[in-house]
Amino acid sequence: MNHFNLTTWALNHKQFIYFLVFIFFAAGLFAYQNLGRMEDPDFTIKQMVVSIAWPGATARQMEEQVTDKIEKKLQDLPGLDYLKSYSAPGQTVIYVNLNEQVPPKEIRARWLEARNMVNDVKGSLPAGVLEPNFNDRFDEVYGVVYTLTGDGYSYEEMREKAEKIRRILLGIPSVRKVQLLGVQTEKIYIEIENSKLARLGIDPTAITATLQAQNAMAAAGMLESSSDNVYLRITGMFENLEDIRATPIQANGRTFRLGDIAKVTRAYAEPADPKMFFNSQPAIGISLAMEPGGNILALGKKLDATIAQIKQELPAGLEMNQTVNQPKVVESSIDEFLESLAEAIVIVLLVSFASLGMRSGVVVALTIPLVIAITFTLMYLTGIDLQSISLGALIIALGLLVDDAIITIEMMIVKLEQGWNRFDAACFSYTSTAYPRLTGALVTCAGFIPIAFSKGSASEFCSTLFWVVFFALISSWLVAGAVTPLLGYLLIKLKPTGQSASESHEHHKLYDTPFYRRFKLILQWCMHHRKTVLTCYCRHIHRVHFSPGISQTRILPCLQPSRSNHPAQITGRSIPDQRRGSSSPVC
């Protein structure tokens, strides 16, 4: 029974192959236009920060009466790796780190369980401990940031306008979250001299109780009807500062107006909340996070149109500027890939034209866009976006996917020069090279298997590297078996070298040249001295990997901050920390 020959089947079904080529080109173009685009792939940060405040407590009290109780409870969290905490006067911060083996799909459920555990402990905490604050959204990337500045505008006035802009931006498709930065909390301060309180006989707690009772949202009564209950509410809630100043305070049988005995002012909280500045001017930041799998380039265009309309409606004196532009960075990365693709095609054309001839070079060059189109289609079907890792994998694959086409077309040319007809030469190119090419592709893909199937954040971040290389190499193998011989059958027309029909299948003399004779001698020597060759190879690898001068060299210079694609510089300042820290590893 004869083995299946993909090239024979393709040559006997040319119309179907033409149809498939057209379909894959159209599908690849559609997939490229609709693939998600982002700077980096999505990955899950397996850490939660729990912060709890207890005003007036010392660091030791926070550690013994709050931190230890919560840590003891959280040690029962499934999948916990270790706990790390810092206790400072009036505040404690606990870092909950999950094991790398926890699947990303279970992270949210684990954080919900951690919240429930902390809430269970709240009843045993001392009086005065405030509600715990949880932060487990470190994986939200705010790729677009705008600043709103205004000469003569207060923080509150800028916040009100920024809040309206935030609501407009939330209506744009693919926008997941919009957050305001640099907002300053406003508070009402009531200041009264201690001597005046003593002279009038007013208890400070009486002022607090009066204000709370006046501003309470409680119904004064209820009317029952046959259809519904109607609640009665009296007016008197505070609308402005004058309402607070007009609040009556009773003490020792006398009634005072709060504004007459105290100073009531509106001011920002102290110590101040984190502030944002743009060109040395106070600003309110508006940051946006995109939904997973979204197209950052399409989102950038929609944002540009929306922001242009918003700017036209801004009051005089308010200005809106963009400080972080991730769509521009992603567009630059994709342009670099397209530039690399064009360079690869040009290089392949030049090499193929110089070594194989004009028609052979055209055949090899035509297979590259087809393989890329099939790869884009498979990426779209499997939900892989265009980002730094997948683009890097495509660039790696560019240097590998042309090999199949070159090997196939070269073998076909050799047989044509021996006098074979085009059909037999094309079929022989598959018979003699298909399995070696497939083995080479699978061995190359096997080198990336640990990246795709290992556990941990690094694997989650880089997993698309394996899949894109796998899609590209397997697609290249299939194209080289079906499309490349068909193109060679149509385009390549060579004259026989003069051999007779009886000699067409015998050993030819095309390789009887000085270059091939010397190469054959070197190859035979290496085959007869295998141990010597392998020993030299292992010594060389050992020197490269374990040499002191080489092992300290930076392997990825492109990751240095000075070579970042972001037009920004980040500076940091370390302040000595006096907090009490502890770490609780879990075995």
C-alpha positions as CSV (number, residue, x, y, z in Angstrom):
1,M,0.0,0.0,0.0
2,N,1.4,3.4,-1.0
3,H,1.8,6.1,1.5
4,F,-0.3,9.3,1.1
5,N,1.5,12.0,-0.9
6,L,0.2,15.5,-0.2
7,T,1.8,17.0,-3.2
8,T,0.2,14.3,-5.6
9,W,-3.2,15.0,-4.1
10,A,-2.7,18.8,-4.4
11,L,-1.6,18.6,-8.1
12,N,-4.7,16.4,-8.8
13,H,-7.0,18.9,-7.1
14,K,-5.6,22.3,-8.2
15,Q,-8.9,24.1,-8.2
16,F,-9.5,23.1,-4.6
17,I,-6.0,24.3,-3.6
18,Y,-6.6,27.6,-5.3
19,F,-9.8,28.0,-3.4
20,L,-8.1,27.2,-0.1
21,V,-5.4,29.7,-0.8
22,F,-8.0,32.4,-1.5
23,I,-9.9,31.5,1.7
24,F,-6.8,31.6,3.9
25,F,-5.7,34.9,2.5
26,A,-9.1,36.4,3.1
27,A,-9.4,34.8,6.5
28,G,-5.9,36.1,7.4
29,L,-6.7,39.6,6.3
30,F,-9.9,39.5,8.4
31,A,-8.1,38.0,11.4
32,Y,-5.4,40.7,11.2
33,Q,-7.9,43.5,11.2
34,N,-9.9,42.0,14.1
35,L,-7.1,40.6,16.3
36,G,-6.8,42.2,19.7
37,R,-3.9,44.5,20.1
38,M,-2.1,45.4,23.3
39,E,1.4,46.1,24.6
40,D,1.8,43.0,26.8
41,P,-0.2,39.8,27.2
42,D,-2.7,39.5,30.0
43,F,-1.5,37.7,33.1
44,T,-2.6,37.3,36.7
45,I,-0.7,38.7,39.7
46,K,-1.2,36.3,42.5
47,Q,-1.0,38.8,45.4
48,M,-3.5,40.6,47.5
49,V,-2.8,43.5,49.9
50,V,-5.0,43.8,53.0
51,S,-4.6,47.1,54.9
52,I,-6.3,47.8,58.2
53,A,-6.2,51.1,60.3
54,W,-6.6,51.5,64.0
55,P,-6.2,55.2,64.9
56,G,-4.1,55.7,68.1
57,A,-2.6,52.2,68.3
58,T,1.1,51.6,68.5
59,A,3.0,49.4,66.2
60,R,3.2,46.6,68.8
61,Q,-0.5,46.8,69.5
62,M,-1.2,46.6,65.8
63,E,1.0,43.5,65.5
64,E,-0.3,41.7,68.5
65,Q,-4.0,42.5,68.4
66,V,-4.7,42.9,64.7
67,T,-2.0,41.5,62.4
68,D,-1.4,38.2,64.2
69,K,-5.1,37.4,64.4
70,I,-5.6,38.0,60.7
71,E,-2.5,36.2,59.6
72,K,-3.5,33.1,61.7
73,K,-6.8,33.0,59.9
74,L,-5.3,33.5,56.5
75,Q,-2.9,30.6,56.9
76,D,-5.8,28.3,56.2
77,L,-6.4,29.8,52.8
78,P,-6.1,27.1,50.1
79,G,-3.1,27.6,47.8
80,L,-1.4,30.1,50.1
81,D,2.4,30.4,49.5
82,Y,3.4,32.9,52.2
83,L,2.2,36.0,54.1
84,K,4.2,39.1,54.7
85,S,3.1,42.0,56.9
86,Y,4.2,45.4,58.1
87,S,2.8,46.9,61.3
88,A,3.1,50.7,61.8
89,P,1.5,53.0,64.4
90,G,-2.2,53.0,63.5
91,Q,-2.0,50.8,60.4
92,T,-1.0,47.3,59.3
93,V,-0.4,46.0,55.8
94,I,-0.6,42.3,55.0
95,Y,0.6,40.8,51.7
96,V,-1.1,37.6,50.7
97,N,0.8,35.6,48.1
98,L,-0.6,32.5,46.4
99,N,1.3,29.6,45.1
100,E,2.4,29.7,41.5
101,Q,0.6,26.4,40.9
102,V,-2.8,28.0,41.5
103,P,-4.6,28.2,38.1
104,P,-5.5,31.7,37.0
105,K,-9.2,30.8,36.7
106,E,-9.3,30.1,40.4
107,I,-7.6,33.3,41.6
108,R,-10.8,35.4,42.0
109,A,-12.4,32.6,44.0
110,R,-9.4,32.5,46.3
111,W,-9.5,36.3,46.9
112,L,-13.2,36.1,47.7
113,E,-12.4,33.4,50.3
114,A,-9.6,35.5,51.7
115,R,-12.1,38.4,52.1
116,N,-14.5,36.1,53.9
117,M,-11.8,35.0,56.3
118,V,-10.8,38.5,57.2
119,N,-14.4,39.5,57.7
120,D,-14.9,36.5,60.1
121,V,-12.1,37.9,62.3
122,K,-13.5,41.4,62.5
123,G,-15.7,40.5,65.5
124,S,-12.6,39.6,67.6
125,L,-10.7,42.8,66.7
126,P,-10.5,45.6,69.3
127,A,-13.0,48.4,69.3
128,G,-12.0,51.3,67.0
129,V,-10.5,49.2,64.3
130,L,-11.7,50.4,60.9
131,E,-13.0,48.4,58.0
132,P,-10.3,46.4,56.2
133,N,-9.3,47.5,52.7
134,F,-8.5,44.9,50.0
135,N,-6.5,45.4,46.8
136,D,-6.2,42.5,44.4
137,R,-6.5,44.3,41.0
138,F,-2.9,44.7,40.2
139,D,-3.4,43.2,36.7
140,E,-5.4,46.2,35.5
141,V,-3.3,48.1,33.1
142,Y,-4.1,51.8,32.6
143,G,-2.7,52.3,29.1
144,V,-4.1,55.7,28.4
145,V,-3.8,58.6,30.9
146,Y,-5.1,62.2,30.4
147,T,-4.6,65.2,32.6
148,L,-7.0,68.0,33.2
149,T,-5.4,71.3,34.3
150,G,-7.0,74.7,34.8
151,D,-5.5,78.1,35.7
152,G,-7.6,79.5,38.6
153,Y,-9.6,76.3,39.1
154,S,-9.7,74.5,42.4
155,Y,-9.2,70.8,42.8
156,E,-12.9,70.3,43.4
157,E,-13.9,72.2,40.3
158,M,-11.5,70.2,38.2
159,R,-12.8,67.0,39.8
160,E,-16.4,67.8,38.9
161,K,-15.5,68.3,35.3
162,A,-13.2,65.2,35.3
163,E,-16.1,63.2,36.7
164,K,-18.3,64.2,33.7
165,I,-15.5,63.3,31.3
166,R,-15.1,59.9,33.1
167,R,-18.8,59.1,32.5
168,I,-18.5,59.9,28.8
169,L,-15.4,57.7,28.4
170,L,-17.1,54.8,30.1
171,G,-19.6,54.7,27.2
172,I,-16.9,54.0,24.7
173,P,-16.8,50.3,23.7
174,S,-13.8,48.2,25.0
175,V,-13.3,50.6,27.9
176,R,-13.3,48.5,31.1
177,K,-12.6,51.0,33.8
178,V,-11.9,54.8,34.1
179,Q,-10.2,56.1,37.3
180,L,-9.5,59.6,38.5
181,L,-6.0,60.4,39.8
182,G,-4.9,63.2,42.1
183,V,-8.3,63.8,43.6
184,Q,-8.1,65.7,46.9
185,T,-10.7,64.8,49.6
186,E,-12.6,67.7,51.0
187,K,-13.6,67.9,54.6
188,I,-15.6,70.3,56.9
189,Y,-13.4,71.5,59.8
190,I,-15.0,72.9,62.9
191,E,-12.5,74.7,65.1
192,I,-13.3,76.1,68.6
193,E,-11.0,77.2,71.4
194,N,-10.8,75.1,74.5
195,S,-11.1,78.2,76.7
196,K,-14.4,79.1,75.0
197,L,-15.8,75.5,75.5
198,A,-14.9,75.7,79.2
199,R,-16.4,79.2,79.6
200,L,-19.7,78.2,77.9
201,G,-19.8,74.8,79.5
202,I,-20.2,73.0,76.2
203,D,-19.1,69.3,75.8
204,P,-17.4,68.7,72.4
205,T,-19.3,65.4,72.1
206,A,-22.6,67.4,72.4
207,I,-21.6,69.3,69.2
208,T,-20.8,66.0,67.4
209,A,-24.1,64.4,68.5
210,T,-26.1,67.4,67.4
211,L,-24.6,67.5,63.9
212,Q,-25.1,63.7,63.5
213,A,-28.7,63.9,64.6
214,Q,-29.4,66.9,62.4
215,N,-27.9,65.2,59.3
216,A,-29.4,61.8,59.9
217,M,-31.4,60.1,57.1
218,A,-34.3,58.8,59.3
219,A,-38.0,58.9,58.7
220,A,-40.1,61.0,61.2
221,G,-43.1,58.8,60.8
222,M,-45.1,56.6,58.5
223,L,-48.6,56.6,57.1
224,E,-50.3,53.3,56.3
225,S,-52.6,53.1,53.3
226,S,-54.4,50.3,51.6
227,S,-51.7,50.1,48.8
228,D,-48.5,51.3,50.3
229,N,-46.6,52.8,53.3
230,V,-45.7,56.5,53.0
231,Y,-42.7,57.6,55.0
232,L,-42.6,61.2,56.3
233,R,-39.2,63.0,56.3
234,I,-38.5,66.4,57.6
235,T,-36.1,68.9,56.0
236,G,-33.0,70.2,57.6
237,M,-30.1,68.2,56.1
238,F,-27.0,70.2,55.5
239,E,-26.8,71.7,52.0
240,N,-23.9,74.1,52.5
241,L,-21.6,75.6,55.1
242,E,-24.2,78.1,56.2
243,D,-26.6,75.3,57.3
244,I,-23.8,73.9,59.5
245,R,-23.0,77.3,61.0
246,A,-26.7,77.8,61.7
247,T,-27.0,74.6,63.7
248,P,-28.3,75.3,67.2
249,I,-26.1,74.0,70.1
250,Q,-27.7,73.7,73.5
251,A,-25.7,73.8,76.8
252,N,-26.7,74.7,80.4
253,G,-30.2,75.8,79.4
254,R,-28.9,78.2,76.7
255,T,-28.8,77.8,72.9
256,F,-25.9,78.9,70.7
257,R,-25.5,79.2,67.0
258,L,-22.5,77.0,66.0
259,G,-21.1,79.7,63.7
260,D,-21.0,82.1,66.6
261,I,-18.9,79.9,68.8
262,A,-16.8,78.0,66.3
263,K,-15.0,78.5,63.0
264,V,-16.5,76.3,60.2
265,T,-14.5,76.0,57.1
266,R,-14.2,73.7,54.0
267,A,-10.7,72.5,53.2
268,Y,-8.8,69.6,51.8
269,A,-7.8,66.6,54.0
270,E,-4.5,66.7,55.8
271,P,-2.2,65.0,55.3
272,A,-3.0,65.5,51.6
273,D,-3.9,62.7,49.3
274,P,-1.4,61.8,46.5
275,K,-1.3,64.7,44.0
276,M,-0.7,64.8,40.3
277,F,1.1,67.5,38.4
278,F,1.4,68.3,34.7
279,N,4.1,70.7,33.6
280,S,4.4,71.9,37.3
281,Q,0.6,72.6,37.4
282,P,-1.9,70.8,39.7
283,A,-3.9,68.3,37.6
284,I,-6.6,65.7,37.8
285,G,-5.6,62.5,36.0
286,I,-8.1,60.4,34.0
287,S,-6.7,56.8,33.4
288,L,-8.4,54.2,31.3
289,A,-8.1,50.4,31.3
290,M,-9.1,48.3,28.3
291,E,-11.2,45.1,28.4
292,P,-9.2,41.9,27.9
293,G,-8.8,40.9,24.3
294,G,-9.7,44.4,23.1
295,N,-8.0,46.2,20.2
296,I,-6.0,49.0,21.7
297,L,-5.5,50.7,18.3
298,A,-9.2,50.9,17.5
299,L,-9.8,52.1,21.1
300,G,-7.1,54.8,20.6
301,K,-8.9,56.1,17.5
302,K,-12.2,56.2,19.3
303,L,-10.6,58.0,22.2
304,D,-9.0,60.6,19.9
305,A,-12.4,61.4,18.4
306,T,-14.1,61.6,21.7
307,I,-11.4,63.7,23.4
308,A,-11.4,66.1,20.4
309,Q,-15.1,66.7,21.0
310,I,-14.6,67.1,24.8
311,K,-11.9,69.6,24.3
312,Q,-14.3,71.8,22.2
313,E,-16.8,71.9,25.1
314,L,-14.3,72.6,27.9
315,P,-14.7,75.9,29.7
316,A,-12.2,78.6,29.2
317,G,-9.1,78.0,31.2
318,L,-9.3,74.2,31.4
319,E,-6.9,72.2,29.3
320,M,-6.7,68.5,28.6
321,N,-3.5,66.7,27.6
322,Q,-2.4,63.1,27.2
323,T,0.5,61.8,29.2
324,V,0.4,58.0,28.5
325,N,-0.4,56.7,25.0
326,Q,-0.2,53.0,24.9
327,P,-1.9,52.8,21.4
328,K,1.1,54.6,20.0
329,V,3.5,52.2,21.6
330,V,1.5,49.2,20.3
331,E,1.3,50.7,16.8
332,S,5.1,51.2,16.8
333,S,5.6,47.5,17.8
334,I,3.3,46.3,15.0
335,D,5.1,48.6,12.5
336,E,8.4,47.1,13.6
337,F,7.0,43.6,12.9
338,L,5.7,44.6,9.5
339,E,9.1,46.1,8.8
340,S,10.8,42.9,9.8
341,L,8.4,40.9,7.6
342,A,9.2,43.1,4.6
343,E,12.9,42.8,5.3
344,A,12.6,39.0,5.5
345,I,10.8,38.8,2.2
346,V,13.4,41.0,0.5
347,I,16.3,39.0,1.9
348,V,14.7,35.7,0.9
349,L,14.0,37.1,-2.6
350,L,17.6,38.2,-3.0
351,V,19.1,35.0,-1.7
352,S,16.6,32.9,-3.7
353,F,17.2,34.9,-6.9
354,A,20.9,34.6,-6.5
355,S,21.0,30.9,-5.7
356,L,17.9,29.4,-7.3
357,G,16.9,31.9,-10.0
358,M,14.1,34.4,-10.6
359,R,11.1,32.0,-10.8
360,S,12.2,29.9,-7.8
361,G,12.6,33.1,-5.7
362,V,9.1,34.2,-6.6
363,V,7.7,30.8,-5.5
364,V,9.5,31.0,-2.1
365,A,8.5,34.6,-1.6
366,L,4.8,33.9,-2.3
367,T,4.6,31.3,0.4
368,I,5.6,33.7,3.2
369,P,2.4,35.8,3.2
370,L,0.3,32.7,2.9
371,V,1.9,31.1,6.0
372,I,1.5,34.4,7.9
373,A,-2.2,34.6,6.9
374,I,-2.8,31.0,8.1
375,T,-1.0,31.9,11.4
376,F,-3.1,35.0,11.9
377,T,-6.3,32.9,11.3
378,L,-5.3,30.3,13.9
379,M,-4.3,33.1,16.3
380,Y,-7.8,34.7,15.9
381,L,-9.6,31.3,16.4
382,T,-7.6,30.5,19.6
383,G,-7.9,34.0,21.0
384,I,-4.2,35.0,20.8
385,D,-3.8,38.8,20.5
386,L,-1.1,40.8,18.9
387,Q,1.3,41.8,21.7
388,S,4.9,41.8,22.5
389,I,5.3,38.1,23.0
390,S,3.2,37.0,20.0
391,L,4.9,39.5,17.7
392,G,8.3,38.3,19.0
393,A,7.2,34.7,18.2
394,L,6.2,35.7,14.7
395,I,9.6,37.4,14.1
396,I,11.3,34.2,15.3
397,A,9.1,32.1,13.0
398,L,10.0,34.3,10.0
399,G,13.5,32.9,10.0
400,L,12.2,29.3,10.1
401,L,9.2,29.1,7.9
402,V,11.1,29.9,4.7
403,D,13.3,26.8,5.1
404,D,10.5,24.4,4.1
405,A,9.8,26.2,0.9
406,I,13.4,26.5,0.0
407,I,14.1,22.8,0.6
408,T,11.1,21.8,-1.4
409,I,11.7,24.0,-4.4
410,E,15.4,23.2,-4.5
411,M,14.7,19.4,-4.5
412,M,12.2,20.0,-7.3
413,I,14.8,21.9,-9.3
414,V,17.4,19.2,-8.9
415,K,15.0,16.6,-10.3
416,L,14.0,18.9,-13.2
417,E,17.7,19.3,-14.1
418,Q,18.0,15.5,-14.1
419,G,15.3,15.4,-16.8
420,W,12.3,14.4,-14.6
421,N,8.9,15.9,-15.6
422,R,7.4,18.5,-13.4
423,F,4.8,16.3,-11.9
424,D,7.2,13.6,-10.8
425,A,9.7,16.1,-9.6
426,A,7.1,17.9,-7.5
427,C,5.9,14.6,-6.0
428,F,9.5,13.5,-5.2
429,S,10.1,16.7,-3.3
430,Y,7.4,15.7,-0.9
431,T,8.5,12.0,-0.7
432,S,12.1,12.8,0.1
433,T,11.7,15.9,2.4
434,A,8.3,15.8,4.1
435,Y,9.2,13.7,7.1
436,P,12.6,15.3,7.7
437,R,11.0,18.7,7.5
438,L,8.2,17.7,9.9
439,T,10.7,16.3,12.3
440,G,12.7,19.5,12.3
441,A,9.6,21.6,12.9
442,L,8.4,19.4,15.8
443,V,11.9,19.4,17.4
444,T,11.9,23.2,17.1
445,C,8.5,23.4,18.7
446,A,9.5,21.0,21.4
447,G,12.1,23.6,22.6
448,F,9.2,25.9,23.5
449,I,7.0,23.3,25.3
450,P,8.3,24.1,28.8
451,I,7.3,27.8,28.3
452,A,3.7,26.8,27.3
453,F,2.9,24.0,29.8
454,S,4.8,24.9,32.9
455,K,3.1,26.5,35.9
456,G,3.6,30.0,37.1
457,S,3.3,33.7,36.1
458,A,6.2,33.5,33.7
459,S,4.6,30.7,31.7
460,E,1.3,32.5,31.7
461,F,3.0,35.6,30.4
462,C,5.0,33.8,27.6
463,S,2.7,30.9,26.7
464,T,1.7,32.4,23.4
465,L,5.4,32.1,22.3
466,F,5.0,28.4,21.9
467,W,1.6,28.4,20.2
468,V,2.5,31.1,17.6
469,V,5.7,29.3,16.7
470,F,3.8,26.0,16.5
471,F,1.1,27.5,14.2
472,A,3.7,29.1,11.9
473,L,5.9,26.0,11.5
474,I,3.1,23.5,11.0
475,S,1.5,25.9,8.5
476,S,4.8,26.2,6.8
477,W,5.1,22.4,6.5
478,L,1.6,22.1,5.1
479,V,2.2,24.9,2.6
480,A,5.5,23.5,1.5
481,G,3.8,20.1,0.8
482,A,0.8,21.4,-1.1
483,V,1.2,25.0,-2.3
484,T,4.9,25.3,-3.0
485,P,5.1,22.3,-5.4
486,L,2.0,23.6,-7.1
487,L,3.5,27.0,-7.7
488,G,6.8,25.3,-8.8
489,Y,4.8,23.2,-11.2
490,L,3.2,26.3,-12.7
491,L,6.2,28.7,-12.7
492,I,9.4,26.7,-13.0
493,K,10.4,25.5,-16.4
494,L,14.0,24.1,-16.7
495,K,15.7,22.3,-19.6
496,P,17.1,18.9,-18.8
497,T,20.9,18.5,-18.3
498,G,21.1,16.2,-21.2
499,Q,20.6,12.8,-19.5
500,S,18.8,10.1,-21.3
501,A,15.5,8.7,-20.1
502,S,17.3,5.5,-18.8
503,E,19.6,7.7,-16.8
504,S,17.0,10.0,-15.3
505,H,16.7,8.0,-12.1
506,E,20.3,7.2,-11.7
507,H,22.8,9.1,-9.5
508,H,23.4,12.4,-11.3
509,K,26.6,14.4,-11.5
510,L,25.2,17.8,-10.5
511,Y,27.2,17.8,-7.3
512,D,30.5,16.8,-8.9
513,T,32.0,20.2,-8.3
514,P,35.1,21.4,-6.3
515,F,32.9,22.9,-3.6
516,Y,30.7,19.8,-3.1
517,R,33.8,17.5,-3.2
518,R,35.5,19.5,-0.4
519,F,32.2,19.6,1.6
520,K,31.8,15.8,1.2
521,L,35.4,15.2,2.5
522,I,34.7,17.4,5.6
523,L,31.4,15.7,6.2
524,Q,32.9,12.2,5.9
525,W,35.7,13.1,8.3
526,C,33.1,14.3,10.9
527,M,31.1,11.2,10.6
528,H,34.2,9.0,11.1
529,H,35.3,11.0,14.1
530,R,32.0,11.4,15.9
531,K,33.5,11.3,19.4
532,T,36.0,14.1,18.7
533,V,33.3,16.3,17.1
534,L,30.9,15.8,20.0
535,T,33.6,16.4,22.6
536,C,34.6,19.7,20.9
537,Y,31.0,20.7,20.7
538,C,30.3,20.1,24.4
539,R,33.5,21.9,25.5
540,H,32.4,24.9,23.4
541,I,28.9,24.9,24.9
542,H,30.4,24.7,28.4
543,R,32.7,27.6,27.8
544,V,29.8,29.8,26.4
545,H,27.4,29.0,29.3
546,F,29.8,28.8,32.3
547,S,32.6,31.3,31.4
548,P,32.7,34.0,34.2
549,G,33.2,36.8,31.6
550,I,30.2,35.6,29.6
551,S,27.7,34.5,32.2
552,Q,27.5,38.0,33.6
553,T,26.6,39.6,30.3
554,R,23.1,40.8,30.0
555,I,21.2,38.4,27.8
556,L,18.3,40.6,26.8
557,P,19.7,44.1,26.2
558,C,16.4,45.2,24.8
559,L,14.9,45.1,28.3
560,Q,17.1,47.8,29.7
561,P,15.2,50.9,30.8
562,S,17.2,53.1,28.5
563,R,15.9,51.2,25.5
564,S,12.2,51.2,26.4
565,N,9.7,52.2,23.8
566,H,8.0,54.5,26.3
567,P,8.9,58.2,26.0
568,A,9.1,58.5,29.8
569,Q,11.5,58.3,32.7
570,I,10.7,57.0,36.1
571,T,12.6,58.0,39.2
572,G,12.2,56.6,42.6
573,R,13.2,57.6,46.1
574,S,13.6,55.3,49.1
575,I,12.7,56.5,52.6
576,P,13.9,54.5,55.6
577,D,11.0,52.4,57.0
578,Q,10.5,52.2,60.7
579,R,7.6,49.7,60.6
580,R,7.6,46.3,62.3
581,G,7.7,43.6,59.6
582,S,7.1,39.9,59.7
583,S,6.9,37.1,57.2
584,S,4.9,33.9,57.6
585,P,6.0,31.2,55.1
586,V,3.5,28.3,54.6
587,C,5.0,24.8,54.1
